[in-house]
Amino acid sequence: MEMRCCRNQNDGGVCYGLVNTVPDEQSKLGTKYSVPQIALFKGVIEAIVQDVTAQGSISNIDALNIRLENQV
């Protein structure tokens, strides 16, 4: 576990949280999402970050066309 902090963009307040840094089998049980759902989420986030227009978003069509084979 690691303690991390971040600053709220709206009010400047500081938030702290515990982050699991060990990808063991026990930590994988801590979510209700399936492997394909997690892969889709990762794919959408990656597409948003890599967007050349830097708008911070992608279209619905782009999200539906994400190739999930590379995300699992």
N, C-alpha and C positions, 0 to 999 in steps of 0.2 A: 504494500500500500504506500501511496505517496500523497502528501497533502499539497494541493495546488490552490492558487487564488486567481481571480480575474476581477476586472473592474466592469461594473454595469455601464453600458453605453449611454443610458438615459439619465441616470442620477449620479453617476460617479461612485456609487457605493462599492465596497469591496466584498466579494463573496468567496468563501472557502469551501473546498470539497475534498473528499477522499477519493482517490483514483486507484483502481486495481491495475498494477503494472505487470502482473504475472498471468499469462494466458493458459491457466491450467483447466482441467476438466470441471472442477468445482465452480470456478467463476463463470463458465459457459452455461451453467444451470440457472444463473441469476437473471435470465430474461424470458419473457413469454413469447418472443418472436422466433419464427423458424429461420433456418439457414437461408432460404431464398429471400425472405423478407429483409434480413440483415444485409444480404448481398445487394438488393435493390436500393436500400437506404445508402449504402456505401457508394454505389454507382451514381446515384443522383447527386450526392455531396461532391464526389470527384468531378462530375460534369459541370457543376456550378463553379467550382474552384478553377477549373481549366477553361472556362468560357472566355474566348478572346475578346468579347465585347465588355467584359468586367461589369455586367449589370447586376450580378448577385442573384441571378435567376436563370432558369431554362424554360422552354415551352413544354406544354403537355406532351406534344409529339416527340420532342427530344427525350423526355423522361421515359416514354413508352418504348423508345428505340434503343435504350441502353442495353449493351451486351453484358449479361450477367455471368457468363462463363469465366470471365477474368476476375470477378469479384469474390468468388467463394474461396 
